[in-house]
Amino acid sequence: MDTLARLGEEYFRLHFAADPLLASVFGVAGYDGEVPDPSREAAARQRAALARVEAELATVDPRALGQQDRISHTILARLLRDEQRTLGDGLSEVAVSASISGPLAQVVSTMPAATGTEEEYLSRLAKLGGFFDRHVERYRQAAADGRFPTALGVRQAVAQVDGYLATPAERDPLLRRVAGNARAAELVSRELRPALIRFRTALRDELLPVARDGERVGLCHVPGGAEGYRALIGAYTTTTLGPEEIHQIGLDLVANLREEFAERGGRAFGSSDGVIRRLRDDRELRFQAAGEIVDTVTGALRRAEEAVPDWFAGYDIAPCVVREMDAAEAENSVLGYYVAPAADGSRPGAHVVNTFRPQLRARFEYEVLAFHESVPGHHLQIAVAQSRGDLPRFRRFTYFDAHGEGWGLYTERLSDEMGLYTSELSRLGMVSFDAWRACRLVVDTGMHHLGWSRDRAIAYMLENTALTETNIANEVDRYIAMPGQALAYMLGRLRIDQLRERERAALGPAFDQRAFHHEVLAHGPLPLDTLEELITARWR
């Protein structure tokens, strides 16, 4: 094995050994009996190990490599640099949350669907108590340094733990996979649940009294937060854009989308007045039952699968299914998310959809959500990357948010070109989702760079999107807990749009949409600059 290949494999092992739950999300075998170590000591060890890989990578001259190896060199260098910086900043230690980034939500969303043997599952269950205890210790260390979580995040995390602890054993999501296994039940009752009680008690009694209030939710109010936020922007967006520039891009996009709301609203409702208000407030536009949500997203997925051959190259990939989100995470969670298929083919990809309180959920949001999360969005993208056995494993199973989420958002508009939406109302959902992602550029930078309050962020999104107030509150809380990540969607989409229009203008009738999409997907996850270089080289 040559040096580059060896270093790529070493990074792959380090990456997933540090986050075995993420390995389960991607279906990567070998880590299913482990849990992450969230301690400062583990972060320091990981950072040192990545630095050693980076130092050796610097001895490899990319000019002497072939095209694919040069791409691998660029990607590996970027991953090593960004992860070391993120570990050094350590801002996850103030991200107490009940969102998908919180420790309990991570466990509940990944463990039941994980691959691996029953013995490995029991091993992971046995380690969860220590996982939550180490989180508490990390939070205490952060507080001792004057780095505090938000009060709202703490209260929501406490409520989430209470909800889990109130769940009877027969409905415990972590016991579903091993129903009837006495050892699993014992581990949950004697190890995990007492640890969660300690976790909840520490949050409530030690962190809540010193937590930041709703006026100070941004990283700019945390020691080292301003510098750390800029680093997170770079890592998530793979651009050199600063928070001020991103904020202005968002403001400009929001203004343009208000005009499209009026135009499409006139077609859907016969009037362009008050479109956003009607989309949010009209109860006739809500679901009545969870099954209706599942049917909507399943139908959208099947239509997209049928249309794929006309828009994409032929790919032999894993199937995708629709799965309802577990109640233990649904109340404070997002509309839906995607779980990748297992690398060994033992588990399909899944669009996990939130059906909690369906009467509050808008019909027009769920077709566009399905296209983003399943096909032609994340499932097509990730399953294609996994199928590329000729690429190094670290390229098939890593993730660049700007490329991944940019693609997901790009496919929301592409699905309209593909004729997949069933109504003008559903197309308004597409516009609403665009406005939602444009607003993210404004409110994420607003809170973490400009010092906006949580209420101001919510008010801005209420004014400029058709999302319900409940969804907006959940979204804003996610941005508070995961600074910078939400910027990747629109910035990635804008770059893909720009590349497509540039190539269309340059090639004229020779432009091939299927070939363009293949170039975006076939190399696995990419930094945006690397994607641009590949597309430029492909048609020049």
LUMVEX-426502 format. One line per 5 residues: their letters; for each residue x, y, z of C-alpha. Coordinates in steps of 0.02 Angstrom, whole numbers. Each point is the difference from the previous one (the first is absolute). Layout:
N
A) X Y Z  ...
This chain:
540
MDTLA) 0 0 0  72 169 -49  18 143 124  -156 96 -54  -111 -154 5
RLGEE) 69 -49 171  -29 175 70  -176 5 -69  -39 -165 84  78 59 162
YFRLH) -107 156 -2  -154 -107 -36  33 -107 154  38 149 112  -157 91 -59
FAADP) -122 -139 37  88 -65 156  -27 174 72  -185 -1 -48  -67 -179 -7
LLASV) -180 64 -5  42 89 -162  71 -163 -65  -170 -77 34  -85 140 -97
FGVAG) 107 -42 -151  -15 -187 28  188 -22 21  34 -165 88  123 -24 142
YDGEV) -58 135 120  -171 -61 54  55 -48 175  73 171 40  -57 174 51
PDPSR) 89 168 -21  108 72 136  -52 184 17  137 44 125  131 134 -25
EAAAR) 135 -131 20  -70 -102 -145  -11 156 -107  183 39 36  53 -177 -46
QRAAL) -100 6 -161  72 168 -46  177 -62 26  -32 -156 -104  -72 104 -143
ARVEA) 151 116 10  117 -148 -24  -96 -54 -155  1 178 -66  189 14 25
ELATV) 31 -158 -100  -124 52 -135  103 159 -23  144 -110 -62  -107 -62 -147
DPRAL) 20 111 -154  -173 16 -83  83 50 -164  67 -177 -18  -174 -77 18
GQQDR) -134 -48 -125  -166 93 -4  -96 -108 125  146 -5 121  19 189 -12
ISHTI) -185 15 45  28 -118 147  150 101 58  -100 163 -6  -148 -74 92
LARLL) 105 -84 133  99 159 33  -161 97 20  -78 -126 119  154 -10 109
RDEQR) 16 190 13  -184 33 36  -21 -139 129  154 53 97  -63 178 8
TLGDG) -174 -53 54  71 -114 135  113 140 61  -142 125 14  -105 -126 96
LSEVA) -163 94 -23  -104 -159 10  20 12 189  -123 145 6  -126 -81 -119
VSASI) -118 -76 129  -155 -38 -101  -148 -115 -32  26 19 -188  75 -132 -114
SGPLA) 173 56 59  -38 -39 183  70 -160 77  -167 -83 39  -71 38 -173
QVVST) 159 -67 -79  -16 -163 95  -186 -24 -32  12 43 -185  150 -110 -40
MPAAT) 4 -151 114  -161 -92 -46  46 4 -186  184 -44 24  76 -150 -83
GTEEE) 102 -125 99  -34 -150 108  -109 -10 154  156 -20 104  70 162 -70
YLSRL) -165 87 35  7 -57 181  179 61 12  -54 173 -59  -147 1 122
AKLGG) 121 -39 142  107 151 -45  -138 129 -13  3 41 186  181 55 -13
FFDRH) -40 95 -160  -125 111 92  111 16 155  144 63 -108  -116 127 -80
VERYR) -41 67 173  185 14 43  34 94 -162  -143 121 33  69 31 175
QAAAD) 174 37 -67  -73 121 -127  -100 89 135  156 15 108  80 92 -148
GRFPT) -148 118 -17  -71 -91 -152  -185 -28 33  -141 -82 -99  -165 85 -34
ALGVR) -136 -13 130  -128 -52 -130  111 -141 -63  26 -61 178  -186 3 38
QAVAQ) -42 -92 -160  134 -132 32  -70 -28 175  -176 -18 -70  64 -122 -132
VDGYL) 82 -109 132  -158 6 105  -101 -56 -150  117 -145 -31  1 -53 183
ATPAE) -190 4 2  -6 -124 -144  -47 -176 59  129 -134 -33  -112 -85 -128
RDPLL) 3 158 -106  181 50 32  74 38 -172  169 -69 53  -76 -169 45
RRVAG) -104 -21 -157  139 -85 -96  37 -122 142  -178 -26 65  -5 -137 130
NARAA) 187 4 35  17 3 189  180 63 -4  -50 150 -108  -144 42 116
ELVSR) 116 -9 150  130 113 -82  -132 131 -37  -80 -6 172  157 -15 107
ELRPA) 131 93 -103  -75 118 -129  -150 69 91  96 41 161  132 86 -107
LIRFR) -136 101 -85  -67 52 169  174 60 47  11 89 -168  -168 85 24
TALRD) 39 49 180  165 81 -50  -83 95 -140  -141 63 110  97 36 160
ELLPV) 172 53 -63  -17 66 -178  -172 80 -5  40 130 136  149 65 -100
ARDGE) -66 -28 -177  -13 138 -129  -173 76 -21  -93 25 -164  84 167 -31
RVGLC) 173 -82 -7  -21 -159 -100  139 30 -126  182 -56 6  53 182 5
HVPGG) -50 -7 184  116 -148 36  188 19 34  88 -48 -162  -167 -11 -88
AEGYR) 24 136 -131  159 -80 -67  -73 -173 14  -154 52 -98  106 59 -147
ALIGA) 89 -168 2  -166 -92 1  -60 103 -149  155 -52 -96  -20 -184 46
YTTTT) -186 -11 -38  -3 105 -159  175 -37 -68  8 183 -54  97 152 57
LGPEE) -158 103 24  -13 100 160  -156 20 108  -38 177 -60  3 -52 -183
IHQIG) -107 -153 34  -125 107 96  -20 116 -149  -19 -143 -123  -144 -62 107
LDLVA) -85 169 9  6 17 -190  -69 -175 -28  -143 26 122  -52 159 -89
NLREE) -5 -89 -169  -97 -148 69  -139 111 68  -39 44 -182  -9 -185 -46
FAERG) -116 -34 147  -120 129 -70  10 -66 -178  -25 -184 42  -126 40 136
GRAFG) -107 87 -131  -3 -162 -101  -37 -111 149  -127 109 92  -63 122 -133
SSDGV) 76 145 97  177 57 38  -50 86 162  55 -74 165  71 -160 -74
IRRLR) 123 -35 140  -132 32 132  -124 -116 -85  127 -140 -20  39 9 184
DDREL) -173 29 73  -125 -90 -113  -49 -159 94  -66 -76 -161  181 -14 -56
RFQAA) 47 -115 145  6 -189 13  -126 -91 107  93 -162 34  178 -66 4
GEIVD) -42 -124 -137  -36 141 -121  176 66 25  76 -171 -30  -105 -24 -157
TVTGA) 50 171 -68  187 -26 19  -9 -179 -61  -94 52 -157  126 138 -34
LRRAE) 144 -122 19  -76 -126 -121  -36 133 -133  179 61 12  69 -176 -16
EAVPD) -98 -24 -161  66 164 -73  183 -27 45  56 -85 -163  -44 154 -104
WFAGY) 107 115 107  142 -105 68  121 -133 -56  -43 -179 43  54 -46 176
DIAPC) -11 -165 94  -37 65 174  -86 -52 160  -189 26 16  -80 137 105
VVREM) -145 -18 122  -107 119 104  3 -18 189  -93 98 136  107 91 128
DAAEA) -4 -72 175  -107 97 122  147 18 121  87 121 -120  -145 67 -105
ENSVL) -70 140 109  154 112 -11  68 -66 -162  2 52 -183  -129 -43 -134
GYYVA) 103 -147 -57  175 -64 -36  90 -135 -97  92 -155 63  122 -77 -124
PAADG) -8 -182 -51  118 -122 83  163 -20 -94  -24 -190 -3  -174 13 -75
SRPGA) -87 -64 157  -103 159 24  -82 113 -130  11 188 2  -141 80 97
HVVNT) -94 165 -4  -47 20 184  -152 112 7  -72 94 149  -186 -37 20
FRPQL) -18 69 177  -164 100 16  -47 -11 -185  -136 131 17  139 130 19
RARFE) 94 -57 -155  -25 81 -170  -45 -107 -151  101 108 -119  164 -35 91
YEVLA) 14 -188 -16  22 -30 -187  148 119 -7  67 -78 160  -8 -173 -79
FHESV) 95 55 -155  135 79 108  23 -146 120  -25 -149 -116  0 6 -191
PGHHL) 69 95 -92  79 76 156  101 -79 140  -37 -182 -34  52 9 -182
QIAVA) 154 101 45  60 -106 146  -45 -169 -73  94 44 -161  153 49 102
QSRGD) -8 -163 98  -11 -98 -162  166 70 -63  111 -143 58  145 73 -100
LPRFR) 9 151 116  90 -3 169  -116 -36 145  27 171 77  -68 80 -158
RFTYF) -154 -111 -9  -49 17 182  46 177 49  -115 150 -18  22 180 -54
DAHGE) -156 93 51  9 129 -139  10 -134 -134  -124 -119 84  -129 125 60
GWGLY) 29 111 -151  -46 -149 -109  -154 -36 104  -61 179 -20  46 2 -185
TERLS) -112 -151 -29  -151 88 74  -4 116 -152  61 -137 -116  -151 -104 51
DEMGL) -111 136 -72  94 -13 -164  -26 -188 10  -189 25 18  -9 -85 170
YTSEL) -109 123 97  -185 -39 0  -71 176 20  34 186 6  -20 -14 187
SRLGM) 145 -123 9  104 117 -107  -34 136 128  79 -120 123  154 2 -110
VSFDA) 4 190 8  -29 -3 187  146 -120 23  110 115 -105  -50 146 112
WRACR) 34 -107 153  179 -36 -58  28 181 -52  -58 56 172  128 -116 77
LVVDT) 138 107 -75  -75 150 88  -46 -72 170  149 -115 27  122 143 -31
GMHHL) -120 117 89  6 -99 162  180 -62 -1  87 150 -76  -113 150 25
GWSRD) -71 -49 169  -184 -19 -46  -116 -71 133  -97 -162 -26  -163 99 -10
RAIAY) 69 113 -137  54 -152 -102  -172 -79 19  -88 162 -47  105 18 -157
MLENT) -43 -176 -57  -183 24 40  -3 153 -111  90 -80 -146  -45 -185 -6
ALTET) -161 -101 5  67 -121 131  -108 -20 154  54 87 159  36 -171 78
NIANE) 114 -50 -144  86 169 2  36 -12 186  72 -175 -23  105 61 -146
VDRYI) 69 151 92  45 -110 148  93 -114 -120  101 148 -67  42 48 178
AMPGQ) 60 -177 37  91 -27 -167  76 169 -49  45 18 -183  -70 -165 -61
ALAYM) -161 76 -67  99 117 -113  59 -145 -107  -168 -32 -84  -26 159 -97
LGRLR) 183 39 -29  26 -174 -72  -156 12 -108  52 169 -68  169 -69 -53
IDQLR) -77 -151 -88  -125 115 -88  141 114 -55  102 -145 -68  -147 -70 -97
ERERA) -46 166 -78  180 36 -43  20 -166 -88  -169 16 -87  50 171 -67
ALGPA) 171 -61 -56  -58 -162 -83  -167 54 -71  -93 -147 -81  142 -116 46
FDQRA) -36 21 186  -51 -169 74  -98 9 162  28 -184 41  188 21 -24
FHHEV) 2 155 110  -94 -88 139  118 -149 -13  149 114 22  -77 76 157
LAHGP) -39 -171 75  127 -125 -63  154 59 97  -77 -17 172  -13 147 121
LPLDT) 105 149 -52  51 174 58  -84 128 -113  163 62 -78  48 -179 -44
LEELI) -171 -26 -79  24 155 -105  173 -56 -57  -68 -170 -53  -143 72 -100
TARWR) 112 128 -82  125 -134 -49  -136 -117 -64  -63 118 -135  157 98 -43
